[in-house]
């Protein structure tokens, strides 16, 4: 703005000087010069505006250039991120094609078992422990059975019941499963829960008729029935022991019990 004012003043001074030198300039000449100067001034203003506009455009282009330069510097990082995203999307697509991964619900140990299971696992070699997957037992069938059986031998029948219940749930198809049902029945029997004891013994005899524990299960089922007052059922099971396993030790015990009942 200061440059514009100075330029105008210079033009006016020059014009005034010319008129002064001429000396004989009339009013019409002065008006003509003044109009000419006004036109020149307007033209100068227009040129100045064009110059300002061009300068702003140049600044704008410089900013665009700077942003382009910055973008070019960042392009490799964007490309890298894009490649990683595409790779992850490819892996997810392959997972979807292979089907969803099943979620196995986690089964928490019964009350009082967690500490004993942890101690047992610490002393077990890696080859004896199942794969540690949520919801899948992390202890071998033999170790789990022994834990529950030791509780039975130590008179901890609540823990024994919980241990054998968990065993038959976690290991339903092992060679120890029939034994687990038998000792589950014995644990109930020691708790004087004769109804549940009979259920365990009867399940063993029905599902595993050829198992070595069947004579003992029939005998204890007969005894449990007698404790509930169901003498008919008690005699029936005791007679089965005598008839089906006549040479067994359980058969002798069954004869003695039948004699008491009569």
DRENPAGU-353792 format. One record per residue (C-alpha): residue number from 0; residue in one letter; x, y negated, z. Coordinates in pm, 1 decimal. Each point is the difference from the previous one (the first is absolute). Example, Ala and Ser with C-alpha at 12.3 -4.5 7.8 and 13.67 -1.06 7.14 Angstrom:
REM residues 2
kedren	segu	u	v	w
0	A	1230.0	450.0	780.0
1	S	137.0	-344.0	-66.0
//
This chain:
REM residues 262
kedren	segu	u	v	w
0	X	0.0	0.0	0.0
1	X	285.0	-244.9	83.5
2	X	158.7	73.5	-338.0
3	X	-327.8	-89.0	-173.6
4	X	-24.7	-342.4	178.9
5	X	362.2	-85.1	-73.5
6	X	-44.4	89.0	-366.7
7	X	-303.7	-224.7	-28.5
8	X	179.8	-290.6	166.4
9	X	293.5	36.0	-234.0
10	X	-229.7	-8.6	-300.9
11	X	-181.4	-307.2	135.3
12	X	330.0	-183.3	71.4
13	X	130.0	78.3	-345.6
14	X	-319.5	-127.3	-154.1
15	X	11.0	-313.1	212.2
16	X	356.2	-60.9	-99.4
17	X	-82.9	33.0	-368.1
18	X	-284.5	-246.6	35.4
19	X	218.1	-243.0	189.3
20	X	267.8	13.7	-268.2
21	X	-255.5	-50.5	-269.6
22	X	-126.0	-303.3	188.0
23	X	-270.7	-70.2	-244.4
24	X	-219.5	301.9	65.1
25	X	-366.8	-85.9	21.0
26	X	-272.8	162.6	205.0
27	X	-104.4	237.4	-274.0
28	X	350.6	135.0	-28.8
29	X	12.0	51.3	372.8
30	X	-325.4	193.4	-4.6
31	X	124.9	215.7	-284.9
32	X	319.1	78.9	183.3
33	X	-189.8	72.7	316.3
34	X	-231.6	241.0	-180.1
35	X	292.0	167.4	-165.0
36	X	171.7	37.9	335.3
37	X	-316.1	145.3	148.1
38	X	-16.0	255.9	-279.1
39	X	364.9	84.9	48.8
40	X	-60.0	37.4	373.2
41	X	-294.5	234.4	-56.0
42	X	202.3	203.9	-243.7
43	X	277.9	17.6	257.0
44	X	-247.9	115.7	265.0
45	X	-129.8	269.9	-230.2
46	X	349.9	115.0	-75.8
47	X	75.2	7.2	370.9
48	X	-309.3	211.7	64.8
49	X	101.3	241.3	-274.5
50	X	346.2	17.7	152.8
51	X	-145.1	70.0	344.9
52	X	-225.0	271.0	-141.9
53	X	291.4	161.0	-178.6
54	X	205.9	-14.1	318.0
55	X	-278.1	171.2	198.5
56	X	-29.0	266.3	-268.1
57	X	374.2	61.7	10.1
58	X	-16.9	37.3	380.7
59	X	-291.7	238.9	-36.1
60	X	190.8	205.7	-255.4
61	X	300.3	10.4	231.3
62	X	-217.3	130.6	283.8
63	X	-145.3	264.8	-231.0
64	X	350.2	92.9	-107.8
65	X	108.7	30.1	363.6
66	X	-298.5	221.3	82.0
67	X	71.4	214.8	-306.0
68	X	357.8	37.2	111.7
69	X	-109.9	100.7	350.2
70	X	-246.3	247.6	-145.0
71	X	269.1	154.9	-217.5
72	X	215.2	45.0	310.1
73	X	-287.8	173.7	176.9
74	X	-103.7	211.4	-298.4
75	X	238.9	288.0	82.6
76	X	-146.4	28.5	350.8
77	X	-353.9	-6.4	-137.5
78	X	94.8	267.3	-251.2
79	X	150.6	214.6	275.5
80	X	-309.0	-32.4	218.8
81	X	-222.6	77.9	-296.0
82	X	199.9	313.2	-77.0
83	X	-24.6	117.4	361.7
84	X	-375.4	-59.0	4.4
85	X	-41.6	196.7	-322.5
86	X	206.3	283.4	146.7
87	X	-216.9	13.1	313.2
88	X	-315.8	-8.5	-208.2
89	X	133.4	294.8	-200.0
90	X	66.0	199.2	316.9
91	X	-347.4	-77.0	133.2
92	X	-151.9	108.0	-330.1
93	X	183.9	332.9	18.4
94	X	-124.0	49.0	359.5
95	X	-356.5	-63.7	-110.6
96	X	35.2	253.8	-280.9
97	X	124.7	259.5	247.2
98	X	-298.1	-51.8	229.3
99	X	-32.8	-170.9	336.3
100	X	221.5	118.7	283.1
101	X	-218.0	171.1	261.5
102	X	-7.9	-157.7	341.4
103	X	25.1	258.3	276.0
104	X	-159.8	-106.3	329.0
105	X	235.4	3.0	296.6
106	X	-91.3	239.5	281.7
107	X	119.0	-115.8	338.5
108	X	111.0	261.3	255.8
109	X	-235.1	80.8	285.9
110	X	53.7	-177.5	331.2
111	X	321.5	105.9	170.9
112	X	149.7	164.2	-308.4
113	X	181.2	-293.3	-162.1
114	X	293.7	-3.7	243.3
115	X	40.2	377.8	-16.9
116	X	-10.2	0.0	-380.9
117	X	263.0	-272.6	-12.4
118	X	231.1	195.0	231.4
119	X	-52.0	314.4	-203.1
120	X	80.0	-173.7	-328.0
121	X	323.5	-144.2	140.7
122	X	129.7	350.8	65.7
123	X	-112.8	142.4	-335.2
124	X	231.7	27.7	-296.5
125	X	-98.5	-184.8	-321.5
126	X	-82.6	328.0	-174.3
127	X	-264.1	87.8	262.9
128	X	-196.2	-323.7	-32.4
129	X	-267.0	-54.6	-263.1
130	X	18.0	-298.0	-233.7
131	X	-89.4	-310.3	198.9
132	X	-312.7	-117.2	-182.3
133	X	-276.0	-188.6	186.4
134	X	-271.4	247.7	101.1
135	X	223.8	305.9	-60.8
136	X	143.7	189.1	300.9
137	X	364.2	-84.8	68.7
138	X	66.0	320.6	197.7
139	X	26.8	365.0	-101.6
140	X	-284.5	243.2	80.6
141	X	224.4	196.6	236.5
142	X	101.0	-309.1	197.9
143	X	-359.5	-124.8	21.3
144	X	-123.9	340.3	117.7
145	X	275.0	31.9	261.5
146	X	-76.8	-343.4	141.9
147	X	-365.5	88.8	55.5
148	X	84.8	349.5	128.6
149	X	250.7	-139.2	251.8
150	X	-269.8	-233.7	129.6
151	X	-225.5	302.9	48.9
152	X	270.5	189.8	188.3
153	X	61.8	-304.0	220.9
154	X	-368.8	-28.5	85.5
155	X	-46.8	-321.4	-199.6
156	X	-319.9	121.9	-158.4
157	X	-120.5	-339.9	-118.9
158	X	320.4	-47.0	-198.2
159	X	-14.2	360.5	-118.8
160	X	-353.1	-47.4	-134.6
161	X	102.1	-320.3	-178.2
162	X	313.5	165.6	-137.9
163	X	-176.4	309.2	-136.2
164	X	-283.3	-209.4	-142.3
165	X	250.3	-210.9	-185.1
166	X	188.5	308.0	-115.5
167	X	-301.5	168.3	-162.6
168	X	-83.2	-330.4	-165.6
169	X	349.8	-71.8	-131.8
170	X	100.6	359.9	-79.4
171	X	-317.1	189.0	-94.8
172	X	170.3	260.3	-220.0
173	X	306.5	120.0	191.9
174	X	70.4	335.7	161.1
175	X	-23.0	-170.2	339.9
176	X	-351.1	-137.2	-58.9
177	X	-186.6	308.3	140.9
178	X	220.7	-12.1	310.6
179	X	-76.7	-368.9	36.7
180	X	-374.9	73.2	1.5
181	X	52.6	271.5	261.0
182	X	202.0	-221.0	234.9
183	X	-241.8	-285.4	-56.6
184	X	-270.6	235.2	129.6
185	X	220.7	98.7	295.4
186	X	58.9	-368.8	81.9
187	X	-374.5	-63.8	1.3
188	X	-48.0	312.3	211.6
189	X	246.0	-127.1	260.4
190	X	-193.2	-326.5	6.9
191	X	-316.7	206.4	57.7
192	X	-142.6	-136.7	-323.7
193	X	-132.4	345.6	-89.5
194	X	-223.2	-108.0	-287.0
195	X	284.5	-157.3	-196.0
196	X	223.3	289.9	95.2
197	X	-246.8	245.1	-156.7
198	X	-19.9	-217.0	-312.6
199	X	376.0	16.0	-47.8
200	X	17.2	375.8	61.7
201	X	-295.0	73.3	-229.8
202	X	147.5	-216.0	-276.1
203	X	323.1	198.6	21.6
204	X	-176.2	338.3	-20.7
205	X	-220.1	-113.4	-290.7
206	X	264.9	-175.2	-210.5
207	X	299.7	224.4	77.8
208	X	-146.7	349.2	60.0
209	X	331.1	177.1	-62.2
210	X	206.8	-214.1	232.1
211	X	171.2	156.9	301.4
212	X	-171.3	-251.7	229.8
213	X	-350.4	123.2	-82.6
214	X	-20.8	261.0	283.9
215	X	104.2	-260.0	256.3
216	X	-240.2	-254.8	-149.0
217	X	-291.9	245.1	20.6
218	X	87.0	84.6	361.2
219	X	26.8	-363.8	108.4
220	X	-315.7	-88.3	-190.8
221	X	-181.2	272.0	196.1
222	X	139.0	-132.5	327.3
223	X	-95.0	-359.7	-90.1
224	X	-354.7	110.8	-85.6
225	X	-24.9	170.7	338.3
226	X	109.2	-325.1	169.8
227	X	-287.4	-184.0	-170.7
228	X	-247.2	266.6	114.3
229	X	-56.6	143.5	-347.7
230	X	52.6	363.8	103.7
231	X	-142.8	141.1	-322.0
232	X	255.7	-183.8	-208.5
233	X	271.5	87.1	247.5
234	X	-77.6	377.1	-26.4
235	X	-17.1	-19.9	-379.2
236	X	348.7	-149.3	-33.5
237	X	150.1	236.4	258.6
238	X	-144.7	301.9	-182.1
239	X	145.4	-126.7	-327.1
240	X	345.6	-0.9	156.3
241	X	-42.5	362.1	113.3
242	X	-145.7	119.6	-330.1
243	X	219.2	-188.9	-244.7
244	X	327.5	8.6	194.4
245	X	-26.0	307.6	224.8
246	X	376.9	39.9	53.3
247	X	68.7	-360.8	87.0
248	X	73.9	-133.3	346.5
249	X	-302.5	-228.4	-42.5
250	X	-223.1	307.5	-37.3
251	X	97.3	119.7	349.9
252	X	-73.2	-341.1	147.3
253	X	-332.4	-10.6	-185.1
254	X	-103.9	339.8	149.7
255	X	77.4	-124.0	350.1
256	X	-199.8	-316.7	-55.7
257	X	-296.6	194.4	-140.4
258	X	3.6	217.1	309.3
259	X	-17.5	-308.2	219.1
260	X	-291.4	-141.3	-197.3
261	X	-205.8	322.4	25.6
//
